[in-house]
Amino acid sequence: MTDQAVDTEGTKVSAEEQRPAAGASSTPGFARAGGSPSTKGRFLGRTRELKELRADIERAGLDTLAGRKAPRARVLLIAGKPGFGRTALAEELVRQVADGYPDGTLRARLTEPDGTPVPTERTARDLLAALELTAPPGAAEDDLVEALREALATRRALLLLDDAADAEQVDALLPDTPECLVVAVSDGPLTGISDVRPCTLGGLDTKSAVELLGRYTGSVRITVDPRAAEGLVELCAAQPAALVLAGGWLARRPKVALADLAKQLRTEGDEGLSLALDRVFHLVYAELSPARAQMLRLLSLAPAGLVDPHTASALVGCSVGAAESALDDFAGLGLLRRVESPLAQYEVPGCLLPLLRSLTESEDRPAELQLARARMLERTVRLLVSCRAITETDSSPAREKLAGMPSTLRFKNPRAAADWLRIRQPALLASARLAVADGELDTLARRLMTALVRAMAAHFGTRAMAPELYGIHRLVLDVAERRKLPREKAAALLNLADLDARTGRTREALARYRAALDAGREANEPYATGRAMESVGGAHQELGDWDRAADWYGRALAQRLARDERVDAARLHGRIATVHTFAGRYDEALRSWRSAVTGHRRNGDVAGVARALSELARVQEYSGLSEESLHTCQEAIEWARRAEDVRLRAALQLRLADTLDRLGDPVAARLHRGAAERMLGDELPEDLSAREHDANAYEIRSTSAED
């Protein structure tokens, strides 16, 4: 039998056609614009339902009060129990009508595999990302929803909202334009949303159900005994998920007649398993080996319902190769759904998760489940460590760390590691959320989130991953607060505040920095308290409160001096000087810059001396001390030459030229400008000069570089 992958939520089967369209994703809680997710084969049946749904789209949709066209998007509801093809029908409808919505299709799954509703904040952010729009990390739910509605107001787009838990979830995401269409999938009605067009699903029609079964058994077995085929369909309640399992079981047993399977299912029914899917699933499950049965049960623990060979291997403690073979067999039986991906990855069908969880409760002890979770998270941590370490191959510790890992945990190159991280990101983020929710694994949870943050920053950069990192730091904060860990609480608050500050939410950042200071003091952690005090000063500086900024920088400086942390002390002298400059207190600024110069000299920081002298010369010029500024600038040029900082030398040459012009020496000024132009090459000197004359810009750049 050729490999087949069937959507147990529906009736799409051919593995030849399971590649997703460009930009598609079947990831829970995630959406992309354009295309459709994996199209796994030719759609079967549901002709009447599709006709009615398409007719509903064409209807006017009038506002019941005003008699005019409704101001919001129309909602078509496909309701039914998991396993009856709700998602498959929704995808087929979207495929048929997509041409009428030129701005593409957005998808989101609104319920986690464990039944937990996905926060609207996360869904809105993912939909904005699908539209290639960014939102500040940490933005409030209302702001994200409003941004999404504004983005859709001028678009004609389709929204497929799968597994909606309730009407509130859908209502929050409805576009405020009738030009968009929402297709929602849910267990039941969405009471509270006006003008919803419901379509409730039962089983497939008999002809389509027999055809689906025949795709596994082959047409001959159907032709030989068509009545047995119809009887088997009846026993499966024409439910696609049950038919898939029955077909997979029969495909492995080519000599077994359809009537024999029907007889066994009737026996299962007599034993009390009345539901069709229950009967077929327990028949398939009963014939698995004990090891395979245990693995299948433990797959219900997989984060986001996404499984790869490493996850399965860790859950049961077998080799990765053995796990991969088992997952392939499960997919052939219809127990798993293959996810189109460069990596081997599978999804546990949502309709089977309750059955698997029920089995784990009855057959696995809580301690065994806890150990399986711990093994899975430990494996994830080790993979993340390896993923980061391969980006640091110039570091001896990193090379030693990689060399000490088993070959199955090592990546071939940084590109392979980045691809793995990108593909597994939804499952990794779900792992972090699950680890935090499990109160017995807090130490492992902290290690997991630390490794995840470092790996994402190493491969994609902190700025690009800011929304994801924000969520992780909030999880760390949850762990720290629950376990009363002030040191970890201070670190999480500092990280969150930094992300707030970078996105312009300075007052929110200030509140978090002060909370971090309190936590750092409680933990008696000098680094956290010093960093928090300096950051509080930075937030006040950003708000233009120069007195408070100077005061907090001064507190941080006092701590650094008390601990003989000379490098940080020299830098803080510069920050204090900058605040005094902004406040127009040039005498204090000059004193602080001279202290910074002295500190950098003692530390042997040649580049630091050059930058501090450069700023000292600027303040001298502001103070009307042009001659002194000239000499200081010349000294700064010499230090910049020693530091081999060509850009700084060029900027100082330009500033020196401006000073000479003001002092009435245009010839010397032209010489210095010419020198700057030769250093800069193709860069326009006036652009750099303008940047260097901004009193704020250079200090911010140099401080960021030092931080």
Beta strands, then each sheet from edge to edge (+ up, - down):
strand 1: 74-79
strand 2: 105-109
strand 3: 158-164
strand 4: 181-186
strand 5: 196-200
strand 6: 306-307
strand 7: 337-338
strand 8: 346-347
sheet 1: 2+ 3+ 4+ 1+ 5+
sheet 2: 6+ 8- 7+
end
